[in-house]
Amino acid sequence: MSDVVRTRTEEGVLEVTLDRPPANAIDLETSQLMGEVFAGFRDDPELRVAIVRTEGEKFFSAGWDLKAAAEGADVQGSYGVGGFGGLQELPDLNKPVIAAVHGMAVGGGFELALSCDLIYASEASRFGLPEINAGTLADAASIKLPKRMPYHVAMELLLTGRWMPAEEAARWGVVNEVLPGEEAVRARAWEVARLLASGPPLVFAAIKETARVAESLTFQEAMDLVTTSTLPTVARLYSSEDGLEGFKAFAEKRKPVWKGR
């Protein structure tokens, strides 16, 4: 799509690469480009899974481009259709997204990873929220992180700005797996992406919508929405060909053929 945001597709998988040296910081224009890419991914029935990665050895992403802001760049405009980084507020994104993290995920870069469904990281990766030192709020992280790890640990990260190594992030369940290096992380992300791309897309969509809606509801309220097929993705799944395919494949002792309809 551009030198800054590149894409690659293969068998239903979209790999999105942010390449904005030296730190893969995200300004308004870059965020808007990323939003266009992820909205296109959301709306393309041929694409089933996305991988988010970046170029460079030192940074996964430094988050918001503070240097550009300090030099007078526009900071009041729109982040784009998906909010910061194209993913944070993208509506109705009901497909799996995988983060392949190598290097430092700082501030908004950490939040970009948290916007994904699965996170694989290299041993050299570190995560940090230094916004406190700049006198500003790590807004998305303040909302998401206390739900992803123990409250007191999340608050320590937010209040002190300290670094969290990849192994610690995995211990708290923020990272799915820690791998030896960047190539191993990318290979693992593609392995999982191919597995998911071969799976039932309508079920994945129902899982993501159910999990997202349930965050603000009681258990019974969320269950009622599911059992009455009130959620659009659940209603579509239960009335679809794929909704019967799994049962048929089991009875016929064969591998399911998912059509997404």
Sequence and secondary structure as in RCSB ss.txt:
>XXXX:A:sequence
MSDVVRTRTEEGVLEVTLDRPPANAIDLETSQLMGEVFAGFRDDPELRVAIVRTEGEKFFSAGWDLKAAAEGADV
QGSYGVGGFGGLQELPDLNKPVIAAVHGMAVGGGFELALSCDLIYASEASRFGLPEINAGTLADAASIKLPKRMP
YHVAMELLLTGRWMPAEEAARWGVVNEVLPGEEAVRARAWEVARLLASGPPLVFAAIKETARVAESLTFQEAMDL
VTTSTLPTVARLYSSEDGLEGFKAFAEKRKPVWKGR
>XXXX:A:secstr
  SSEEEEEETTEEEEEE  TTTT B HHHHHHHHHHHHHHHH TT  EEEEEE SSSEEE  B HHHHHTT   
SS   TTSGGGTTT TT  S EEEEE SEEETHHHHHHHTSSEEEEETT EEE GGGGGT   HHHHHHHHHHS 
HHHHHHHHHH  EEEHHHHHHTTSSSEEESSHHHHHHHHHHHHHHHHTS HHHHHHHHHHHHHHTTS HHHHHHH
HHTT SHHHHHHHTSSHHHHHHHHHHTTS       
